[in-house]
Amino acid sequence: MGEGDLPRTEAGVLRGHEGAVLAARFNGDGNYCLSCGKDRTIRLWNPHRGIHIKTYKSHGREVRDVHCTSDNSKLISCGGDRQIFYWDVSTGRVIRRFRGHDSEVNAVKFNDYASVVVSAGYDRSVRAWDCRSHSTEPIQIINTFQDSVMSVCLTKTEIIGGSVDGTVRTFDIRIGRSAGELLQEYKGHTCKSYKLDCCLTNTDAHVAGGSEDGYVFFWDLVDASVISKFRAHSSVVTSVSYHPKEDCMITASVDGTIKVWKT
């Protein structure tokens, strides 16, 4: 994939959030996307047709992250009210609220089987929750970070957390040990005051990420060179999400919009 194959052409704008959009995520097959923001809502969209489908309201403060199960039936969300909400997508009903973080919750992810949710918080912890149990207590707490945990990622055997303390820590779920080594760093963007996320393109050739000056950057995964950058929004680009199969990307911004980009 060369620079010409990267999605830099604006193909649509999704409007509806009041205030900053803090995250936008494609679902598993890329046909839909979810967004969340300062207005305390989660919104479900068809980004390819520019259609808003449903709004989910229950959070008491801003919603910082959202993730969907692979079968599209459940959502998980988190935010400034310190709670994690487990939703039924079709009815819009909250199935369960997980409480335990001592401060704002920054990120949430389902595991592959949608049986466990992992959350990352300002309280320096990563917590795991069992969706199938009626208990609202965490099944695991990881407390080894020195500062706020901003992102979390799950593989079949590992929990990976990224922190303001400058570390990315990998935890083997089965034996609880910590491991990992730094392979590369990607620089050039501005990230001082906001939580920004990044993602891999679907070929794993590039890293895509937002910047506080409204730009989106594409880096080469291996040598970390900036392959391309372009002005995507009038304000901070908080979130980027790449389509699982097509050359298509969505971006979210403090300007209140989600934009759809194609080649």
N, C-alpha and C positions, 0 to 999 in steps of 0.2 A: 504494500500500500504506500503510494507516494503522497506528497502534499496535496496533489489534485484530487485524491480520493477521500480526503478528510471532509466531514460535513461542516461547511462554512457558509452555506447559503440559507438565509432565513426562509423557512417554509410555513411558519405559522406562529401566532402569539396566543397564549391562553391567559385570559383575563378573568378575574373574579375575586381573588384575594384582596383584602383590604390591608395594605401595609406589606412589609417585607415577606417574601417567600424564602423559607429557610432550608427547604430540601425538596427535590423532585426526583422520582425514581420510576423507571420503567418496571412493569411487571415481568414475570418470567418469560412470556412469549413476545413481549414488545408491542402488543396490540393496545395496551392501556398504560397510563401512568398515574402516579399518585403525587400529590404535593401537600405541603403543610407550611404553616407560617405564624406570623405575629398575631393574626386575627383569631387564633385559637382553634382553627378548623383544619381538617384534612379534606382534600378534594380529589375525586376520581374523574379522570378525563379519557377521552379518545383523542390523543394528540394529533393523529393523522387526519382526522376530520374536524379538529378544532371544537369538539363538543364536550361540555361539562356534563357529567352523568349524575354525580351524587356528592353531597357534602356531609361530613361526619363531624358532629359537635358534641363534646363532653368535657374536653380539657378546660381547666380553670385559668391557665396561662398559655404562653406561646407554645406551639408544637414544633419541636426541633428535628424530629426524624420520624420516618414511617417506613414500614416494610410489609410486603405482601407474601403470602404462602404461594408455593408453586402451583397449587390448584386454584388460586385466586379466590378462595372461600373465606379467608381470614386476614385481618390486618393486625399489625402491632404498631403502637405509636408511643412517643414519650415527649417530655418537655419540661417547662419551667415549674409545673405544679408538683414535681418530684415523683409523679406516678407513671406507670406503664399501663396502657390500655390495650386490651385484647378484644378485637371487634369481629362481629359477623358482617361480611361485606354486603350481602344482599339485603339484610334487614336494617343495617346501620346501628344495630344494638351492641352495647358493650357487654361482652360475655364475662369479663373479669378485669379487675384492677389489681395490679401488683404494686405493693408499697414496700419500701425498705430503704431506698436511697435517702441520704440525709440532705441532699441538695438537688439542683436541676439535673435532669437526665439528658445527655447529649446525643446518644445513638442507641439504636436497637436493631437486632437481626434475629430472624428465625434460623434454626438449623434446617438441613435438607428435608427432614421428615416432618417439619412444622410441629414437633413435639416439645421443643425447648426454645426459649427466647433468651438471648443474652443482651444485657444493657450496660452502657458505659456512663459514668456520672462525674459531676463536679466534686463529689465526695471522695475522689481518687480510687473508686472501686469499680470492678466489673462484676456483675451479678448474673447468675443463670436461674431461670424460672421454668417450672414444668407446666406446660399448657394443659396437659391432660388431667392433672391433679386439681382438686378444689382448694388446695392450700394456696395462700397468697404470699407465703414465705419463700425466699430464695433457696434453691437446692445447692448452690455453690456461691461463695464470695471470694474474689481475688483482690487482695489488699496490698499488693507489693509496689504499686505506683507511688511516685513522690508528689504527683500533682494531678490536676483534673484529667480524666480520660475522655478524649474527644471522639474517638472512633473505635468501632469494633467489627471484627470479621470472623466468620466461622468456616472451618473446613469440617470434614467428617470426623477428624480426630483432634483438632486444635481450636483454641480460642486465641485470637490475635487482637491486642488492644494497642491503640496509639495515644500517647499522652503528651501534655504540655511539658512534662519533665524531659522531653527530648528523646524518649525511648519508644520503640515498638517492641512489645513483649509477646512472645508466643508461649502458650500453656498447653501442654498435652493433657487432654481431657481425661485420659485413662489413668495416667500416673501422676498428674499434677505438677510435673517439673516445668521449669521455664527454660527456653532455648531461643536461638535465633542469631542471625548476623546481618549487619548492614551491607546491602549489595550496591545501592546507588542512592543518590540524592538528586532531586529535581528542583531547580531554582530559576529565578527571574521574575516570578510573579510577586505581588504584594499581599502579604498576609500578616496583619498586625492586630486588628481589633475584632475580627469576625471569625466564626467557625466556618471554614471552607472545606469542601470535600473534593476528592479526585477519583478517577476510575481508569481502568484499562479500556482501550478500544477492543472490539470483539475479536480482533486478530491477535491480540496481546502484543502488537508491535509498538504501540504508543501509549503514553499516559496522557490523559486529558484532565485539566484542572482549571478552576476559576481563579480570579484575581480581584482584589478590592478596587482596582481602577476600571472595572467593567470588561476586562479582557478575558478571553479563554486561551489557554496555552495548550499546545501539543508538544510533548517531549518524546524523543526516541527512548524506548524502554532500556536499551542496553547502554548507550553512551551518554544519555541524559541531555543531549543537545536539544535546543528549542527548534523543532521542525517548522512550527507555524504558530502564529498568534493573531487574533483578530478581536476587534471591539464588538462585543455581543450585547451589552446592556449599558444603560446610562448610569448605573450604580454597581455596587459590589455584586459579583457573581458568586453566590453562596454554594451552588450545587451543580454538578454535571452528572448525567446518566447516559450511558451508551446503549443503543439498541442491541439485543443479543445476536441478531443475524444481519441486519441491514446497516448501510453507512448512514446512520441517523443518530442524532444526539438531542437531548433536551437539557436546557440550562434554566436555573432559577435565580432570581435576583431580588435585592433589597428594593428595586424599582417597582416591585409588586407583580411582575409578569413571569411567566414561564415561556421560553421560546423553543421552537422546534427547528432543528437544523438538518439539512440534507446536502448531498454533494451536487 
